[in-house]
């Protein structure tokens, strides 16, 4: 019940604040994104460095928020500090618009682990209190742009593992209402690896 109330309040604040945000410019974002490709792959396809996230097809609102969080220090990642230092809100919106316009890559799941991952993604783990991932990220991993819940479909497995471990350890704290920290804290290493393997093959 507490989770539902928190989620409802969070969604309300998202819709109120989101109405005032201007959409970014795709062409301007393409020019500004050139420096991003060395880590995130051509047009953000994620094929260059699997430990870093694929950005192609990711929701513009989510990308803009993460860039803003890197700049404010709400999300800490040493390699991103210099990249965001000079970005304006317009730059962040433009980058979000460009990457959102790119085609989502499709991955291939590690079948040995994906079965357990699919069970957790769709139904959680009632015994340990792990919530189903699809409650926020959708049955196909499409996410929720209005709530700034990211697209997960096809994301790099090593990146998902890192993200969940960072939430679990508290190294990453920019999740609304500590929702991801609360979920990841109850997950075992095996569950994290399984969910990451399943997500990578979703499309």
N, C-alpha and C positions, 0 to 999 in steps of 0.2 A: 504494500500500500504506500509506504514512504517513497519507494522508487517511482511509483506512478505519479504521485503528487509532485515530486521533484522534476520529473520529466515534463509534466504539463506546464509547470512554471517556467522551465527553461525554454520550452518551445514558444511560449507566449513572448518571452523577452527576445527571442530570435526573430520572430516575425515583426515585432515592433522596430528593432534596430535594423533589420535587413531592408526594410522599406526605404531607408534613407541612403542606402549604399548605391553608388552609381556603377553601371556596368562598365567593364574594361574594354579596351580597344584591341582586337585580335592582331591587326597588322602592327600596331605599336608594340604589342607584347612579343611578337615574333622577333623583332629587332632586338629587344631587350633580353630575350631568352637565349641568345647565342652563347653566352657565357655559361649557361646552365647545362649545355649539352655534354660537356666533358665528363660530368659526373652522372647525369641523369639519362644519358643516351640521346641520340638524334631525335629531336622533337619530343623528348621526354619519354621515349619508349622503354627506358629502364634496362636496356640490354648491355650497357657498358659496365656498370658496377652493380651487381645484384644486391649488395648490402645497402645500397641507397634506393629510395623509392622510385618506381615508375610514376611519371606525372601525366603522361598522355591520357586524356579523357577524364582526369580527376576534376571534381567540381571546382569551379572558379572561386566560389565562396570559401571553400576549405583551404585552397592554396593561398588565397589572400590572408586568411586568418593565421595560417602557419607562418607565413613571412612576417606578419605583424608581431606574432609571438616571439619569433627569433630575434627581431629587432628590439623588442621591449625586454627580453630576457625571461619571458614567461616560459619559453621553451629553449633549452640550452643544447646547442650542438656546435662545438668549436669551429668546424669547417664552414659553418653558415654565417658566422659573425661578420666576417669581412664582406660576404656577398650581400648582406642586407643593410649594411651600414648606411649606404647612400640612397636606399630606396624610399620613394614617397608613397603615399597611399594610392596615388594614380598609377605608379609603377607596379605596385602589387596587384591592383585590379587588372592592369593590362596583361601581366604575366599569367594571372589566373585565367583570364579570357582566352589567351593563346593556348595554354596547355589543355584547357577544357575542350577546345575545338579539335584537338587531335584524336586520332583513332585509338581506342583502348587496345592494348596488346592482349593476346590470349596466351596463357601459360599451359603447362602440363603438370598435373598433380603427381606426387609420389604416391602411387597406389598402395604401397605398404603402410603408409601412415594416414592416407586420406580418408579411409573408412571411419576411423575413430574421430578424425577431424570433422567430418561431415555430421556425425552424431552430435558432437558438441556444438558445432555451428548452428545446427537446426534446433536442438533440444536442450543444450546446456548439460550440466551435471547436477541433478537434483540432490545427490548425496553430499556434495561439497558446496552447493550453493552457487555454482557458476551459471550465470545467465546465458541464454541462447544468443549468439552473436546476431542472428537474423532479426532479432527484435528491434535493433537499431539500424543495422546495415542492410536489411532486406534479404529475401530468400535467394536472390541471385548475386548478392554483394554489390548492388547498385548504390547503396548508401542513401543519404537524405541531404541534399544540398541546402535546403532551408534551415535545417538544424546543424549544418556544418559537420555532419557525420560522413566520413569519406567513402568514396567508391573503393571497394576492396578487390573486386573481381580481377584476376590475373596479376595481382601485385607480387613482387619478388618475395619468395619464401624467406631468404635471410633477413630481409627488411622487416617482415611481419614478426619474425622471431625476436629481432632486436627491439621493435616497438613494444611488444608485449612484455619483454623482460625489463625494459626501461620503466613501463608503467608499474610493473610488479615491485621493482626496487625503489620506486619513487624518484628515479632520476628524471623522469618526465612527468610534469605536473600540470600540463595545460589542457587537461580534459575537463569538460564542464561538469561540475558537481562531483568530481572525483569518480565519475562513473567507470572509466576504464581502469583506474587504479583498483577500484573495488572488485572488478571482475578478475583482473589479472592476478591479484593477490591470492586468489583461491585456486589458481591453475598450477598444475605440476609442469615440470619441464617437458614431459611426454605429451601432455595435452597442448602445450604451446606449440611444440613442433608439429603435432598432428593437425591442428587448426591452420597453421601457416601453410602446410603442404596442401590442405584442401582448398584454401582460399586461392592459392596460386593457379589452380586448375579450373576455377570457376569462370564461366562465360555464358 
